[in-house]
Amino acid sequence: MGWLTRFLTAVAFLAAGVIFSPETFGSLSKGENPAKVLIFVKLAHLLSFATAWGAALWATFIGGIIMFKNLPRHQFGNLQSKMFPAYFTLVGSCCAISLSAFGYLHPWKSSSTVEKYQLGFLVSAFAFNLTNLLVFTPMTIDMMKQRHKVERENNIGDEVGWSKNREKAKTIPKLAAMNKKFGMIHGLSSLANIFSFGSLAMHSWYLAGKLDL
C-alpha cells in the first residue's frame, strides 16, 4: 500500500498544480493551445471520467449486490477485500486524471462559476475515493477478518445472507459488538462511496449539457 499512497499523493499534487498554476504546465486561458494537445486532454478527461462513472455504477448498484445475494458470506467478504482496494484505486486515479485534464482546460483564475463548481465536484470525488482507499477500506477489512474468525468458531459464515449471523449475535455479545462496529465502519465507507458517485453524477449532468448532437 506504501507505493500506492505515494503515487496517489503525487497525482493529487499534480492535479492541484494544474488547477491553480496552469501556466506551469502550458495551459493558456486565451485559446492558444495547440489543437492536438487540446484533443488529447479532452480525450483523457472523457475516458477517465467515463471509466470512473462506469466502475462506480457497476460496483455500487449491480456487481456487489449480485455477489452478496449469490455467494457464501465469507467468500463474498474475502472477494470484496481484494476488489475494494483495486476499485478505489481505479476510480480515484481516474478522478485525478479527469480533474487534472479539466483543470488544464479550465484554469481556476479564468473559469466561470459553473466550471469552478465542476472542479469542486471532481475534487470531492477524488477525495472521497482516497479516503475510502486509505482509511475506511483497511479498517473494514481488518474488522471483517476479526469477525470471520469468531463466526468460524461458531460454525457460521458459509451461508448466503445474514440470517445465521443475526441469530448467533443474539446469544454472543462479542459477535453483536463486532456487527455494530463493522456496520458503522462499512456505513461510513458506503456513504463516502455514494458521495463520490453523486459528485460524478453532477459532472455527468454538466457534460451532457455540453453535447451538441
C-alpha positions, 0 to 999 in steps of 0.5 A: 500500500506504501507505493500506492499512497505515494503515487496517489499523493503525487497525482493529487499534487499534480492535479492541484498544480494544474488547477491553480498554476496552469501556466506551469504546465502550458495551459493558456486561458486565451485559446492558444493551445495547440489543437492536438494537445487540446484533443488529447486532454479532452480525450483523457478527461472523457475516458477517465471520467467515463471509466470512473462513472462506469466502475462506480455504477457497476460496483455500487448498484449491480456487481456487489449486490449480485455477489452478496445475494449469490455467494457464501458470506465469507467468500463474498467478504474475502472477494470484496477485500481484494476488489475494494482496494483495486476499485478505489484505486481505479476510480480515484486515479481516474478522478485525478486524471479527469480533474487534472485534464479539466483543470488544464482546460479550465484554469481556476483564475479564468473559469466561470462559476459553473466550471469552478463548481465542476472542479469542486465536484471532481475534487470531492470525488477524488477525495472521497475515493482516497479516503475510502482507499486509505482509511475506511477500506483497511479498517473494514477489512481488518474488522471483517477478518476479526469477525470471520474468525469468531463466526468460524468458531461458531460454525457460521459464515458459509451461508448466503445472507445474514440470517445465521449471523443475526441469530448467533449475535443474539446469544454472543455479545462479542459477535453483536459488538463486532456487527455494530462496529463493522456496520458503522465502519462499512456505513461510513465507507458506503456513504463516502462511496455514494458521495463520490458517485453523486459528485460524478453524477453532477459532472455527468449532468454538466457534460451532457449539457455540453453535447451538441448532437 
